Amino acid sequence: MKRKTVILFILRFTKLAFSVVGLSLAAKYFGISLDRDMWLIALNCIVVVNLAIWGPINETFRAKFVILREEQGETKVLARARSLLAVTMVISLFLVGCIVAFPYPIARLLAPAYNTDQINALVMMLLIVAPSLLFDQFSQLGISILNAYDSFFVPEISNCIAALVNILSMVLLAPHIGIYALAVSYYIGLVLMLSLIAYQIRSRKIPVFFSFRHINLADFKPFFVYALPFFIPYFFIQVNFLVEKSLGNILGEGVVSILDYSRKFVDIPINVLTSVLLTMLVPVLSAHYAKRDTAGFLRDFRQIYQFGLLIVTALIAFFCSSGAELIGLILYHKGQLSHDAIVRISTLSNYYAWSALITFIYIIFGLALLATNKGKIYAFFGVIAQLIMIGLNFIYYRSFGAFTFPLSFIIAHSFSAIALFSCFPYNRRILLVTTVKYAFYLALVITGIYLLDDLLADHPNEFITLAVNGCLIVMLMLIFLFVLRLEERLFISMYWRKLLRVVRKHKSNARED
C-alpha cells in the first residue's frame, strides 16, 4: 500500500476515534432522552436536505473539475467553480429561508407523535440548526477543490482538529446549557473547519473563494449535468432516513437515539473501509477498462474484494463476540443509559454488523459498474433498494419494532447486490466462487468465536474481555486462512519470512559485536 494511502488511513482512523469519543460523551451527558431525539431529528433533517441537493455534486465535483481543467484550462474551470459556489449560496439560502418560514409543518412531518410543547421545542432546534447547511456545504466544496489540487492530508487534518474542538466544546458547555451544547459545539466545529479550509485555499493562491467578479451563473451546468444520474438515488436515500426517524419516533421515546447509537458503531468503521479502499478502486479499474485489460481488471478487483471481505469478517466477528462489552464500555456512564438500553443497542448493532457484509458487496460491485461506464445501472438499483426499504419499514415497523430497520436494509440491499453482481461485465463465475469461499470462511470464524466464547469464562473487566476476544478473532482468522488456502496466506507467509530474516540478521550482528 502506498505511503499516501497509509497516512490517509491513519488520519481517518483518528477521526474515527474522535467520533467514538463524541458518541461516548453524548451518552454521558444526554443518554437516551427526548431532548437528544429532538436534536437528532433536527440535525438529520438538515443533513438529509444537504445530501439530497448537493450530495451527487460533492461526489463528482473533483473528477469533473480535473477533466475541465485539462480541457479548458485553469482560468475557465475556476470561473465555473466560482459560479457553482454562487449558485450553492443562493440555493442554500433559499432552503434555509424555507425552513425558517415553515418550521411547524416540517416539525410535524418529522415527528408526528409529538404533542404541542414537544413540537415547539423541535421547531426551536430546527431554527437553530438550519443555517449550518450553508457552512457545511461550503466546507465540502472547499475540500473537493483542495483534493483537485492533490491536497488530501490538509482537509483530513482540518477535519480532525474541528472534531477535537467540537468534543472539547461539548465537554465545557454541556453542564451549563444542556442539550444546546450539541448545537453550539457543532457550529464551532463547522466554522473552524470552513476557516481552516478557506485559509489553505488562500495560502495556495487558488482564486475561488475570494473572487466573485464577472460570474455567469450558467457556468455551473457542467458540474450539474455530470452528477445528474446520481440525484435520484441520493434523494431516496435521504427520504428513507427521514422515514426511519419519523417511524422510530412513533415507536416511542428514545428509539431514535437507540437506532442512532447502534448504527454508528458499525457505520463508522465501514465508512472508513469504503472511503479509503473503494475510492482507490474506481480509477484503477477505469484504467484497465479503457485499455481493454480484462485480466488486469479482474485481478485488481478480486484483490480488493477479498481484502474487504476479510475486514468485514473481522468486524462481524468482533460485534458478535464483544459488541455488548464495547458498547457498555463506551456508553454506560453511571446509569445514564440503562442496562436494558445497552442490551438493545448491542443487539441492534449485531444486525447492523451483518448488514456491513451486504453493504460492502453492494458498493464494490456498484463501483465496478461505475468504472465500466455503467453508472446508470448502479443508480437504478440504488433507487430500487431504497424503495424496498421504505415499503418494508412502513409495512412491518409495528410488527418488528426497531429491528425492522436493519432487517429491511439487509433484504433490500441483498436484492440490489445480487442484481449488480449479475450485471458485472466480466467473468462472474470466478467471483461467485470467491464469494462462496469467503462466505464459508466467515461462517467458520463466527462459529469458532462462538464456541470459544462459550468455553471461556466471562471476565468482569471489559478491557480484558475485548483484548482476549480480539486475540481469539485474529488467531481464528489466521488459522482458517491457511486451512482454506486463501490467497492472503501468501502475503502473511512472505512478511513472516521477512520478519524472521530481520531477526536472524539482528542476532547475527549482536553475536559479532
Disulfide bonds with the S-S distance in Angstrom:
none
